């Protein structure tokens, strides 16, 4: 039970923050240092807000929900992509180095244009249900097993923060790579019985160097995902679907089966 | 030179209400431009957790539900402050809206046939769901409702709905311009023609001209500073520009405090926790709601539960902590499996922000500002009072289906239903309008905004900091315009907030650079925030009764004789304070009565509902209500509630 007051460590924190304004021709990328007294329950959202309000009003960063659901605040903290809002300074060393996420266009300082990237991805993988019939407002909803709904929801939980893309060795070298979040999005619609796209249609998007076979298997995406999405299983599912499309006769796996196997494999 | 952009329909705000409205206009073949402070999927709709109310009646505990029962719950929840025709339109269309979302891919939780284990009023119960309903959309219990009605996807319902709706926006190729803020409405002689905009990437001003303009910027909870569940972007930007254009705001004193804001961050912990059987406990671990509200217990409406919680804290039954007193939300008995599936997002929030596991630990909570029932006053078509061509939808608006208290799960439902209803009206309006305005008008508004910005840059004094003013406003609101209010406290609040409104004119920036300048972005919003805060306090001071979330300890009774009305606030140009006026709440179908929970002190109306209804249309027209496509009252289903199987007191589940 957490009835005891939080431990208050009185540290002086050093923030080393990447600064650059790409719209200003005279701006040179540099690191700037700020110091701040640590406070209890201090997150990077609170710390950066305080730095901006008290020390440098021009500092750019993005927060919206500050509760780890909107995906605005992906940033590199001591070399690792994380959500700034849910990162407690108490869990970090006293020197905290902050960089913008790589793999996205820089807006300024710690702010990157993940919105444009994800809209492009949604257009590319056509991230909507390709349905059979138009909506009938008079009809009862089509039925769906709750297990299927839960599996889709698990894939739907991606918040498009971009941490997986920033952590992906391939996405950092190949701008056309669909990336882990894109793969997850594809898997989510592939397993949705409401979506009528055939495996043959998916094959062009999924297979190839920019798709699932471009992944070299480092799987940093799986390790850094703030929502703990099972990206390892997503890639396995997509590879097998692509292979069974290319090699007819093999039985098609469902993501549910693959997850069940993974669960058995790891006690 | 600023950019000029023209479109048929300009939507300001990329959350669910704005996007759903945009879809309706785009499907009608219109050009739509949608502006958003953030990429739409990051708007605050994504943070809605527990559910979306729609009377599908699919599970055992929802048997007998229908739109009429939903309508009754909504009107009672509003403490009769709602416009009953709007509540009717809403309840009738909600089932279609939820099913449409299923069609678009929302993975709603579905009915599992056979034995299901639920928790009700502290008891574990086993209920057999029928094979007949297998695979239909499931419901969970929520506060203030007679039936289980909330449709849900884990505790991430808003996220799932937003991604499906944004998927449709992408499919339709709607032009979304993110990191763009509307800073003024362009209008003349009661006709709106679009907005002056500021790019948050570059700081550049632009104009967006449109045949129809829709404000869908959400709530303004951030006037309560950090004492809110709201996102950092919920600063009332839309309400502020409408107010400056002369449009009245409705019922700004009606502010919802959610019972379970996480301590200390204020992050929302869904009502679904209590719907699924969670308990509230005080420092002695007593379930105080059982004695306070024997019928509904933890599932009375939010205003009622928040008052009991604050009373516990004031009576010294709160848990003392370095971050102030709080109470406990206890979910331990729901079990790990439930907490890791149906309440997974709650488990994550507890882990990330307080380092606890709700399967083992109780959650520290206290009532926290959550929702703005008040907003831009519109008619049932969503068209703003006194301003042709301007519409508002969702939390930014006062449509007004929530009155003085919104039921949990009704806001997510409102965004979609109102998006559909108002969207259709916006589309028709734009199809019959042409963009015939003098460009000089747009230039005049842009140059006024440029002057406002230059004025900020010129004030390089050591005057008050904009952030200090923001914090001072929040402290006044949370201490005097919170869950409990008194005449004395509200007078102090009005004085203090009037000074803050003046102080904004003397405040200065720390930096005078060019470009995006986040400090300037906030400075431009501050005047509007201060005015919204003062209007909230003025409205609360004037309303000498207690209704829904507006609780006056010096006027504890609901007064239907004098206060069965809606507050309207105008801000005359250059005036130091708002001008308040009142209009009838709307046509009455269900006569004012007992809610079935909460305090029961009432002063009854001294006229019949028929007599009240006689003057509604005339008095609302005088207040600025524009003619609607269908006459007022055409969507009422008069008396349908009387032959519903429903009792006057919300049914209690045995």
Interface residues (C-beta under 8 A of the other chain):
Chain A: X1 X2 X3 X5 X6 X8 X21 X23 X24 X40 X41 X43 X52 X53 X57 X58 X59 X60 X62 X63 X64 X65 X66 X67 X68 X69 X70 X71 X72 X86 X88 X107 X108 X114 X115 X116 X118 X119 X122 X123 X126 X127 X128 X129 X131 X135 X137 X139 X140 X141 X142 X143 X144 X145 X146 X149 X150 X152 X153 X156 X157 X159 X160 X189 X192 X194 X195 X227
Chain B: X38 X39 X41 X42 X43 X44 X46 X47 X56 X96 X98 X99 X100 X102 X103 X104 X105 X107 X108 X109 X110 X111 X112 X134 X135 X136 X137 X138 X153 X154 X156 X159 X160 X163 X164 X166 X167 X168 X170 X171 X176 X178 X179 X201 X202 X231 X232 X233 X264 X265 X267 X268 X319 X321 X322 X323 X341 X345 X348 X349 X352 X353 X354 X355 X356 X361 X362 X364 X465 X467 X509 X510 X511 X513 X515 X516 X517 X518 X519
